[in-house]
Amino acid sequence: MSTVSDRARGGGNPAVYVIALAVVALSVGPVLYGALNGFRSNEQLASNPAGLPDPWRLDNYSSVLTSGEFWRYATNSMAVAALTTLVAVGAGVMAAYPLARYDFRFREPVFMVFVLGLLFPLATAIIPLSIFVSRDLQLSNTWWGVALPQAAFALPVTVVILRPFLMALPRELEEAALIDGSSRIGVFWRIALPLSRPALITVGVLAFVGSWNSYLLPLLLLQGEMRTLPLGVADYSTQYSADTAGVLAFTTVATLPALILFLALQGRIVNGLQGAVKG
Amino acid sequence: MSLTPPIVAPDQGVGDPAPGVRPDELSSRRRPRAVRRTTGRERLEILVFVLPALVLMALFVGWPVLSAVRMSLYRWRGFGPMDDFVGLDNYRRVLTDDVFTQAVTHNLTIVVLSILIQLPLGLGAALLLNRRMRGRGVVRTLIFVPYVLAEVIAGVIWFQLLIPETGVVDGLLGGVGVAAPDQGFLGTPGLALGTVMAVLTWKYLGLAILLFLAGLQSVPEEVYEAAQLDGASWWQTQWRVVVPLLGPTIRTWCFLSMIGSLQLFDMVWVLTGGGPANATTTMATYLITQGTQRGNYGIAGAASVVLFVIGVVMAALYQRLVLRRDTRIER
């Protein structure tokens, strides 16, 4: 990080700050508006759509946070996202390991299965998939019924991101461990997994946020008590479309967990993606 | 805007990236490993490791896609046995259905516009944010906010902001003396698709910037120094050196963006439900409407197979025309 390249990259000049500010305002503005309007009454909204909360009212948020429905949806979302992440990262890293560290005849074809998996749109599979889960597996209205298919659709990205990362681990460590009498599986547990933690966090967060935000599969598989937050928000929004302030408070609270998780780990995700986007 | 006379031809710096630019390529192909015969025990280990993922993919991805193909060949209402075989009749009906051809047009429009709008904006923003500036971390973080929102949540927020007359957008426009359309932006057939496109751009620009920034992190420091020593301006450095080095990242992003645009469902479903007057239908909203809402499962199956085929054709063309360059540069 020398000063020579600093000039080549360009330092900060006022124009850069103005543009950065504009991009940030456009990105965050609508979300912030939604959050702030949750602190207003519908009468305030109607009389002055673009105004700020005055006075600040907490009843929209308190009614969201004290409703049993909200917490049920949040629990469902959390459970489905946790199961999805667990299965996708677990199965993903297990598959990526031999694809990265062993030489075997079907290595590239097996890897191609995952790359091609990126091409299979959920929309193509969705109707037979929901029929399969509900009728053949009898898992409609269960957490697992949504989590397993979501994990399967998250696997291609997981494997494609993890493989280059595992490939880049130095061979010497592996060889030293093998010489010390460790088995391959021991190497996987004691060396590969701990060293690939940053990449595991990346794919884990991507799987979690993807599941937390998913809509189409839960829409077809979950009803009533078992619905997840996005379904709850969408239904609430159509049911009480006149209650703008309430809807905005609900959406704001429903977003927070994924937002906090992603933003807290954002730097790691950028680093983890590096291996995957280099072509 | 050209380097004259170039002491070092600019493309030399591009065609021969500094060592360490693409370690994954090097480790997978360049460095021939000592190919050991895998022993029986190792084969068993490989199988045990790869099996769970392959089983999951087969059950929940492969099988449903095959079932969709089968479903598309029958007239089936979603209950009872699937025995009314109609051959390709569902395909004929889907491909001659104006609503479906409109949906395909909408999807392709979104594919093209997403790339045309987000590529320059995202690249510009990423290059700027890669500069040294105070508060860069905060800026980066905040730009990703729309991307992390669920499409449904973003859709609901924008739906509320865009409510005719009482919504914030109309309020702001009224404040500066611009008359909003009577039916609202989402209710006017001529404007609805453009409005959906605007919301999509707002939502996914952060992903483009995120990926481009990740790619920029791997541009070695020496590249900037070399360009500096050759007397290149900031603009020349970015345009002639850095952007070409980002080529693979840009092509990866384009591909992800294309596949995503073809599958668009959540946002449209929440914002417009495909209306007004089918002005914003996509292939995915069409097949969900036909399948789960009207019980025309054969039609839905045919539509989903067409969606898949369009995706595969696009991916194959993209591979042939665009991605081939990545492998050629390697030589």
Boltz contact constraints between the chains, C-beta under 6 A:
constraints:
  - contact:
      token1: [A, 4]
      token2: [B, 225]
      max_distance: 6.0
  - contact:
      token1: [A, 4]
      token2: [B, 228]
      max_distance: 6.0
  - contact:
      token1: [A, 5]
      token2: [B, 221]
      max_distance: 6.0
  - contact:
      token1: [A, 5]
      token2: [B, 224]
      max_distance: 6.0
  - contact:
      token1: [A, 5]
      token2: [B, 225]
      max_distance: 6.0
  - contact:
      token1: [A, 6]
      token2: [B, 132]
      max_distance: 6.0
  - contact:
      token1: [A, 8]
      token2: [B, 224]
      max_distance: 6.0
  - contact:
      token1: [A, 8]
      token2: [B, 227]
      max_distance: 6.0
  - contact:
      token1: [A, 8]
      token2: [B, 228]
      max_distance: 6.0
  - contact:
      token1: [A, 8]
      token2: [B, 237]
      max_distance: 6.0
  - contact:
      token1: [A, 9]
      token2: [B, 131]
      max_distance: 6.0
  - contact:
      token1: [A, 9]
      token2: [B, 224]
      max_distance: 6.0
  - contact:
      token1: [A, 10]
      token2: [B, 131]
      max_distance: 6.0
  - contact:
      token1: [A, 10]
      token2: [B, 234]
      max_distance: 6.0
  - contact:
      token1: [A, 11]
      token2: [B, 132]
      max_distance: 6.0
  - contact:
      token1: [A, 12]
      token2: [B, 133]
      max_distance: 6.0
  - contact:
      token1: [A, 16]
      token2: [B, 128]
      max_distance: 6.0
  - contact:
      token1: [A, 16]
      token2: [B, 133]
      max_distance: 6.0
  - contact:
      token1: [A, 19]
      token2: [B, 128]
      max_distance: 6.0
  - contact:
      token1: [A, 20]
      token2: [B, 139]
      max_distance: 6.0
  - contact:
      token1: [A, 23]
      token2: [B, 125]
      max_distance: 6.0
  - contact:
      token1: [A, 24]
      token2: [B, 139]
      max_distance: 6.0
  - contact:
      token1: [A, 24]
      token2: [B, 142]
      max_distance: 6.0
  - contact:
      token1: [A, 27]
      token2: [B, 142]
      max_distance: 6.0
  - contact:
      token1: [A, 27]
      token2: [B, 143]
      max_distance: 6.0
  - contact:
      token1: [A, 27]
      token2: [B, 145]
      max_distance: 6.0
  - contact:
      token1: [A, 27]
      token2: [B, 146]
      max_distance: 6.0
  - contact:
      token1: [A, 28]
      token2: [B, 142]
      max_distance: 6.0
  - contact:
      token1: [A, 28]
      token2: [B, 145]
      max_distance: 6.0
  - contact:
      token1: [A, 30]
      token2: [B, 157]
      max_distance: 6.0
  - contact:
      token1: [A, 31]
      token2: [B, 145]
      max_distance: 6.0
  - contact:
      token1: [A, 34]
      token2: [B, 157]
      max_distance: 6.0
  - contact:
      token1: [A, 46]
      token2: [B, 166]
      max_distance: 6.0
  - contact:
      token1: [A, 49]
      token2: [B, 166]
      max_distance: 6.0
  - contact:
      token1: [A, 49]
      token2: [B, 168]
      max_distance: 6.0
  - contact:
      token1: [A, 49]
      token2: [B, 171]
      max_distance: 6.0
  - contact:
      token1: [A, 50]
      token2: [B, 168]
      max_distance: 6.0
  - contact:
      token1: [A, 50]
      token2: [B, 171]
      max_distance: 6.0
  - contact:
      token1: [A, 50]
      token2: [B, 172]
      max_distance: 6.0
  - contact:
      token1: [A, 91]
      token2: [B, 52]
      max_distance: 6.0
  - contact:
      token1: [A, 91]
      token2: [B, 53]
      max_distance: 6.0
  - contact:
      token1: [A, 91]
      token2: [B, 56]
      max_distance: 6.0
  - contact:
      token1: [A, 94]
      token2: [B, 49]
      max_distance: 6.0
  - contact:
      token1: [A, 95]
      token2: [B, 50]
      max_distance: 6.0
  - contact:
      token1: [A, 95]
      token2: [B, 53]
      max_distance: 6.0
  - contact:
      token1: [A, 97]
      token2: [B, 49]
      max_distance: 6.0
  - contact:
      token1: [A, 98]
      token2: [B, 46]
      max_distance: 6.0
  - contact:
      token1: [A, 98]
      token2: [B, 49]
      max_distance: 6.0
  - contact:
      token1: [A, 98]
      token2: [B, 50]
      max_distance: 6.0
  - contact:
      token1: [A, 102]
      token2: [B, 46]
      max_distance: 6.0
  - contact:
      token1: [A, 103]
      token2: [B, 33]
      max_distance: 6.0
  - contact:
      token1: [A, 103]
      token2: [B, 35]
      max_distance: 6.0
  - contact:
      token1: [A, 104]
      token2: [B, 38]
      max_distance: 6.0
  - contact:
      token1: [A, 104]
      token2: [B, 46]
      max_distance: 6.0
  - contact:
      token1: [A, 117]
      token2: [B, 57]
      max_distance: 6.0
  - contact:
      token1: [A, 119]
      token2: [B, 311]
      max_distance: 6.0
  - contact:
      token1: [A, 119]
      token2: [B, 315]
      max_distance: 6.0
  - contact:
      token1: [A, 120]
      token2: [B, 61]
      max_distance: 6.0
  - contact:
      token1: [A, 120]
      token2: [B, 65]
      max_distance: 6.0
  - contact:
      token1: [A, 121]
      token2: [B, 263]
      max_distance: 6.0
  - contact:
      token1: [A, 121]
      token2: [B, 311]
      max_distance: 6.0
  - contact:
      token1: [A, 123]
      token2: [B, 263]
      max_distance: 6.0
  - contact:
      token1: [A, 123]
      token2: [B, 284]
      max_distance: 6.0
  - contact:
      token1: [A, 123]
      token2: [B, 307]
      max_distance: 6.0
  - contact:
      token1: [A, 124]
      token2: [B, 65]
      max_distance: 6.0
  - contact:
      token1: [A, 124]
      token2: [B, 68]
      max_distance: 6.0
  - contact:
      token1: [A, 124]
      token2: [B, 304]
      max_distance: 6.0
  - contact:
      token1: [A, 124]
      token2: [B, 307]
      max_distance: 6.0
  - contact:
      token1: [A, 124]
      token2: [B, 308]
      max_distance: 6.0
  - contact:
      token1: [A, 125]
      token2: [B, 64]
      max_distance: 6.0
  - contact:
      token1: [A, 125]
      token2: [B, 65]
      max_distance: 6.0
  - contact:
      token1: [A, 127]
      token2: [B, 291]
      max_distance: 6.0
  - contact:
      token1: [A, 127]
      token2: [B, 300]
      max_distance: 6.0
  - contact:
      token1: [A, 128]
      token2: [B, 64]
      max_distance: 6.0
  - contact:
      token1: [A, 128]
      token2: [B, 67]
      max_distance: 6.0
  - contact:
      token1: [A, 128]
      token2: [B, 68]
      max_distance: 6.0
  - contact:
      token1: [A, 129]
      token2: [B, 64]
      max_distance: 6.0
  - contact:
      token1: [A, 132]
      token2: [B, 64]
      max_distance: 6.0
  - contact:
      token1: [A, 149]
      token2: [B, 60]
      max_distance: 6.0
  - contact:
      token1: [A, 152]
      token2: [B, 56]
      max_distance: 6.0
  - contact:
      token1: [A, 152]
      token2: [B, 57]
      max_distance: 6.0
  - contact:
      token1: [A, 152]
      token2: [B, 60]
      max_distance: 6.0
  - contact:
      token1: [A, 152]
      token2: [B, 61]
      max_distance: 6.0
  - contact:
      token1: [A, 155]
      token2: [B, 53]
      max_distance: 6.0
  - contact:
      token1: [A, 155]
      token2: [B, 57]
      max_distance: 6.0
  - contact:
      token1: [A, 164]
      token2: [B, 24]
      max_distance: 6.0
  - contact:
      token1: [A, 167]
      token2: [B, 27]
      max_distance: 6.0
  - contact:
      token1: [A, 168]
      token2: [B, 23]
      max_distance: 6.0
  - contact:
      token1: [A, 184]
      token2: [B, 45]
      max_distance: 6.0
  - contact:
      token1: [A, 213]
      token2: [B, 150]
      max_distance: 6.0
  - contact:
      token1: [A, 215]
      token2: [B, 152]
      max_distance: 6.0
  - contact:
      token1: [A, 215]
      token2: [B, 266]
      max_distance: 6.0
  - contact:
      token1: [A, 216]
      token2: [B, 265]
      max_distance: 6.0
  - contact:
      token1: [A, 230]
      token2: [B, 150]
      max_distance: 6.0
  - contact:
      token1: [A, 230]
      token2: [B, 152]
      max_distance: 6.0
  - contact:
      token1: [A, 233]
      token2: [B, 156]
      max_distance: 6.0
  - contact:
      token1: [A, 234]
      token2: [B, 152]
      max_distance: 6.0
  - contact:
      token1: [A, 234]
      token2: [B, 270]
      max_distance: 6.0
  - contact:
      token1: [A, 237]
      token2: [B, 156]
      max_distance: 6.0
  - contact:
      token1: [A, 244]
      token2: [B, 160]
      max_distance: 6.0
  - contact:
      token1: [A, 247]
      token2: [B, 160]
      max_distance: 6.0
  - contact:
      token1: [A, 248]
      token2: [B, 160]
      max_distance: 6.0
  - contact:
      token1: [A, 251]
      token2: [B, 153]
      max_distance: 6.0
  - contact:
      token1: [A, 251]
      token2: [B, 156]
      max_distance: 6.0
  - contact:
      token1: [A, 251]
      token2: [B, 157]
      max_distance: 6.0
  - contact:
      token1: [A, 255]
      token2: [B, 149]
      max_distance: 6.0
  - contact:
      token1: [A, 255]
      token2: [B, 153]
      max_distance: 6.0
  - contact:
      token1: [A, 258]
      token2: [B, 148]
      max_distance: 6.0
  - contact:
      token1: [A, 259]
      token2: [B, 148]
      max_distance: 6.0
  - contact:
      token1: [A, 262]
      token2: [B, 148]
      max_distance: 6.0
  - contact:
      token1: [A, 263]
      token2: [B, 141]
      max_distance: 6.0
  - contact:
      token1: [A, 266]
      token2: [B, 141]
      max_distance: 6.0
  - contact:
      token1: [A, 270]
      token2: [B, 214]
      max_distance: 6.0
  - contact:
      token1: [A, 273]
      token2: [B, 214]
      max_distance: 6.0
  - contact:
      token1: [A, 274]
      token2: [B, 214]
      max_distance: 6.0
  - contact:
      token1: [A, 274]
      token2: [B, 217]
      max_distance: 6.0
  - contact:
      token1: [A, 274]
      token2: [B, 218]
      max_distance: 6.0
  - contact:
      token1: [A, 275]
      token2: [B, 24]
      max_distance: 6.0
  - contact:
      token1: [A, 277]
      token2: [B, 211]
      max_distance: 6.0
  - contact:
      token1: [A, 277]
      token2: [B, 214]
      max_distance: 6.0
  - contact:
      token1: [A, 277]
      token2: [B, 215]
      max_distance: 6.0
  - contact:
      token1: [A, 277]
      token2: [B, 249]
      max_distance: 6.0
  - contact:
      token1: [A, 277]
      token2: [B, 252]
      max_distance: 6.0
  - contact:
      token1: [A, 278]
      token2: [B, 22]
      max_distance: 6.0
  - contact:
      token1: [A, 278]
      token2: [B, 248]
      max_distance: 6.0
  - contact:
      token1: [A, 279]
      token2: [B, 248]
      max_distance: 6.0
  - contact:
      token1: [A, 279]
      token2: [B, 326]
      max_distance: 6.0
